[in-house]
Amino acid sequence: MDKIINWGILGCGNIANKFATDLQTVSGSVLRAVAAQDLDRAQNFAKKHTVERAYSNYTTLVNNPDLDVIYVATTHNFHYEHAALCLAANKAVLCEKPICVNAQEARKLVELSREKDIFLMEAMWTRFLPAVIRLKKDLDSGIIGTPQLVQADFGITKPQEAGSRFYENKLAAGALLDLGIYTINFANIVFGSHPERISGYAQFTNQGVDQLSTYNLLYSEGRQALLSAAVALPTPHQARIYGDKGRIVIDDFYHPQQYQIILNGKKPQQVDEIFDGFGYLYEAREVQQCLLGGKTESMICSLDETVAIMQVMDDLRKQWGLRYPNEN
Ligand SMILES: NC(=O)c1ccc[n+]([C@@H]2O[C@H](COP(=O)([O-])OP(=O)(O)OC[C@H]3O[C@@H](n4cnc5c(N)ncnc54)[C@H](OP(=O)(O)O)[C@@H]3O)[C@@H](O)[C@H]2O)c1
């Protein structure tokens, strides 16, 4: 029988709750310990998810010798510090998106993981969902010809409250890092490469982050992506991929359960690929399989790809003059 993978969770907030719920359905993985800055929050979380240990500090968590991997679920600005803390304690890391605030931080983490030969992955869960895996196969089969244009939008409405991780500059907030990252990942998945040229525009909040931003990415051979994200403007969350033989329309593209293939002059065909739970168990399974296989990174969400996407976001922010604390 395979070894059980023992998990810890660092940060007991919103997404950690959903991830912990899904992790319970992953056979061969067990959530053994959690840590929050507040002991009550950690204990309540542990009780809710039937976890043995709850800590009021992250250092005790990462030094727990029973753990194989830590899921880092704090806000963007803390990802570098918290993932580095885990790696320094020789723990594998699944870190929420974006893996860091900028490419420089991401490169440092990747170096650390490669130097120490320890697994590291950004929790870009979309890449592991059954519908996205099938979509990629359909695209590779040439079903719509060569994809030439991707359009995707990810706009939501979050209240502009003080301390909100969607608006606070000090929490590395904004539409690009939170939601635009999904659109860029999606375009890279479709084209199977990185953009060669990047341009974009942003509308800023009074906290100095992008509340609405658009990105125009140019890939090889003139292929293009037109993308947008917003934290104060709801949009349909749809992606459309156009090729010379037809198009594919994907509702809720960042967590799809179906998509429509519309070949030129033909009726739409629907493809259904339902996911279980909230959809986070597939990334957890990937981590488990990588650890059991002795791998230090995932080929579906590689570290070079993660850094390249951070660099795209750096380039966009540079065009807009958007900086976070401690960035020169
Ligand atoms: N994959 C997805 O679908 C998905 C969805 C939502 C969010 N996310 C990502 O997950 C991460 C967390 O998002 P969330 O919605 O879960 O955030 P959250 O609930 O607001 O915060 C998560 C944790 O971060 C720490 N934290 C929050 N604000 C802080 C502050 N001002 N100072 C110090 N620590 C603070 C707390 O850790 P303690 O509990 O230890 O105090 C909190 O529990 C983000 O990077 C986000 O992009 C991913």
The ligand as an SDF file (V2000), in Angstrom:
LIG
                    3D

 48 52  0  0  0  0  0  0  0  0999 V2000
   -7.9200   28.7450   -5.4820 N   0  0  0  0  0  0  0  0  0  0  0  0
   -8.9900   29.4780   -5.2810 C   0  0  0  0  0  0  0  0  0  0  0  0
  -10.0790   29.2180   -5.7760 O   0  0  0  0  0  0  0  0  0  0  0  0
   -8.8860   30.6240   -4.3470 C   0  0  0  0  0  0  0  0  0  0  0  0
  -10.0440   31.2230   -3.8780 C   0  0  0  0  0  0  0  0  0  0  0  0
   -9.9210   32.2410   -2.9300 C   0  0  0  0  0  0  0  0  0  0  0  0
   -8.6540   32.6660   -2.5610 C   0  0  0  0  0  0  0  0  0  0  0  0
   -7.5420   32.0790   -3.0840 N   0  0  0  0  0  0  0  0  0  0  0  0
   -6.2050   32.5110   -2.6780 C   0  0  0  0  0  0  0  0  0  0  0  0
   -6.0230   32.0770   -1.3420 O   0  0  0  0  0  0  0  0  0  0  0  0
   -5.3280   33.0610   -0.5830 C   0  0  0  0  0  0  0  0  0  0  0  0
   -6.1450   33.3860    0.6500 C   0  0  0  0  0  0  0  0  0  0  0  0
   -7.4170   33.8660    0.2710 O   0  0  0  0  0  0  0  0  0  0  0  0
   -8.6360   33.8280    1.3220 P   0  0  0  0  0  0  0  0  0  0  0  0
   -9.8270   34.3190    0.5980 O   0  0  0  0  0  0  0  0  0  0  0  0
   -8.6670   32.5330    1.9820 O   0  0  0  0  0  0  0  0  0  0  0  0
   -8.1290   34.9690    2.3060 O   0  0  0  0  0  0  0  0  0  0  0  0
   -8.5690   35.3160    3.7920 P   0  0  0  0  0  0  0  0  0  0  0  0
   -9.5850   34.3460    4.2750 O   0  0  0  0  0  0  0  0  0  0  0  0
   -8.9230   36.7640    3.8070 O   0  0  0  0  0  0  0  0  0  0  0  0
   -7.1860   35.1760    4.5840 O   0  0  0  0  0  0  0  0  0  0  0  0
   -6.4680   33.9550    4.6320 C   0  0  0  0  0  0  0  0  0  0  0  0
   -5.5430   33.9830    5.8290 C   0  0  0  0  0  0  0  0  0  0  0  0
   -4.4980   34.9440    5.6220 O   0  0  0  0  0  0  0  0  0  0  0  0
   -4.1690   35.5570    6.8750 C   0  0  0  0  0  0  0  0  0  0  0  0
   -4.4930   36.9870    6.7760 N   0  0  0  0  0  0  0  0  0  0  0  0
   -5.5380   37.5580    6.1530 C   0  0  0  0  0  0  0  0  0  0  0  0
   -5.4870   38.9080    6.2810 N   0  0  0  0  0  0  0  0  0  0  0  0
   -4.3900   39.1690    7.0030 C   0  0  0  0  0  0  0  0  0  0  0  0
   -3.7850   40.3750    7.4970 C   0  0  0  0  0  0  0  0  0  0  0  0
   -4.3290   41.5760    7.2390 N   0  0  0  0  0  0  0  0  0  0  0  0
   -2.6500   40.2710    8.2180 N   0  0  0  0  0  0  0  0  0  0  0  0
   -2.0990   39.0710    8.5030 C   0  0  0  0  0  0  0  0  0  0  0  0
   -2.6250   37.8940    8.0500 N   0  0  0  0  0  0  0  0  0  0  0  0
   -3.7480   37.9440    7.3280 C   0  0  0  0  0  0  0  0  0  0  0  0
   -5.0200   34.8610    7.9410 C   0  0  0  0  0  0  0  0  0  0  0  0
   -4.2490   33.7580    8.4030 O   0  0  0  0  0  0  0  0  0  0  0  0
   -4.4650   33.1370    9.8820 P   0  0  0  0  0  0  0  0  0  0  0  0
   -5.7170   32.3230    9.7980 O   0  0  0  0  0  0  0  0  0  0  0  0
   -3.2350   32.3470   10.1150 O   0  0  0  0  0  0  0  0  0  0  0  0
   -4.5490   34.2880   10.8050 O   0  0  0  0  0  0  0  0  0  0  0  0
   -6.2130   34.3900    7.1290 C   0  0  0  0  0  0  0  0  0  0  0  0
   -6.9160   33.3260    7.7050 O   0  0  0  0  0  0  0  0  0  0  0  0
   -5.0870   34.2260   -1.5220 C   0  0  0  0  0  0  0  0  0  0  0  0
   -3.7780   34.1370   -2.0010 O   0  0  0  0  0  0  0  0  0  0  0  0
   -6.0590   34.0140   -2.6740 C   0  0  0  0  0  0  0  0  0  0  0  0
   -5.5840   34.4650   -3.9100 O   0  0  0  0  0  0  0  0  0  0  0  0
   -7.6440   31.0710   -3.9530 C   0  0  0  0  0  0  0  0  0  0  0  0
  1  2  1  0
  2  3  2  0
  2  4  1  0
  4  5  1  0
  4 48  2  0
  5  6  2  0
  6  7  1  0
  7  8  2  0
  8  9  1  0
  8 48  1  0
  9 10  1  0
  9 46  1  0
 10 11  1  0
 11 12  1  0
 11 44  1  0
 12 13  1  0
 13 14  1  0
 14 15  2  0
 14 16  1  0
 14 17  1  0
 17 18  1  0
 18 19  2  0
 18 20  1  0
 18 21  1  0
 21 22  1  0
 22 23  1  0
 23 24  1  0
 23 42  1  0
 24 25  1  0
 25 26  1  0
 25 36  1  0
 26 27  1  0
 26 35  1  0
 27 28  2  0
 28 29  1  0
 29 30  1  0
 29 35  2  0
 30 31  1  0
 30 32  2  0
 32 33  1  0
 33 34  2  0
 34 35  1  0
 36 37  1  0
 36 42  1  0
 37 38  1  0
 38 39  2  0
 38 40  1  0
 38 41  1  0
 42 43  1  0
 44 45  1  0
 44 46  1  0
 46 47  1  0
M  CHG  2   8   1  16  -1
M  END
$$$$
